[in-house]
Amino acid sequence: MLCLAAIVCAFCYEVVSRYFLNAPTEWASPLVSFALVAMIFLAMPELTRRAAHIAINTLPDYLSTRHRAILLTLVRVIAAVACLLAAWFSGNETLDQFNQQIWTMPPFAAPKWIISIFVPYGMLSSGIYFLRHLAGSAPASAGEGLTA
């Protein structure tokens, strides 16, 4: 919610300063980009925990209950592996950014790892939640597309 508020405020300020004061900002666009990364990867684990992600039910609707359960298990395994691999790769890249002291481009320069750290966090947390769903220990949404 804070990220969304920052995005809205930055864009509103940018519009007013650019079109009414004829003084565009240099910091609004990078700030919005940084807040968007944080917003997405901080929200992703909660959506995964609640199984509130988008599901296309065309194939599962035609399957029997048993086959639907098998498909759900397969999808969760693939999603967990994909998220955990993405966490590994993005975590290594974030560590490289930290070790090499890589910064974002001016005029709103910041250490890049501060922004990138949200990616492995979101991916790792979502991967863990997919594994918890497989183990049956995470709550599942009533509206989940691939319910068994």
Phi, psi and omega in degrees: 000322178294321178296317179296319178297319178296319179296312181298313180297316180297316179293318179298315179298318180298317180296313180296312183292325182285312189265336181256328181255355181054039181220076182297150179271158174258344187263341187296312183296313176298322179298318178297317179298315180295317180293326179294318177300311180299315183300314182295310187277349170274331179277331185305314180298323179293319176296321178292319180301318182273001184054043183261013178284167183287136177229135176259118191262012185303306181290311181301329180295336180266356183265157174288167181302318180296313180292326177297319179295321177296315179298316179301316179298315180298315180297318180294322177297312180297317180296319179297314180298315180298315180295317181292322176295317178297322177296318180297310182294314181290328176295318177297319179294319179296319177296320176298319178298321178292311183295324182269000179052053180276135181245157173288171182285146173296160014271354182247058185288135177210155175301128188295329183295334179295328178274319184290336185299336180291332182293304179296328177299309181297318181292316179297313180297318178294319177300318178295319178294323176297320177295321177296322176298320178298320181283348180083014183259358178255144179294142178250143179288145177295333182265014183296134187295327186249044181291146181270000000 
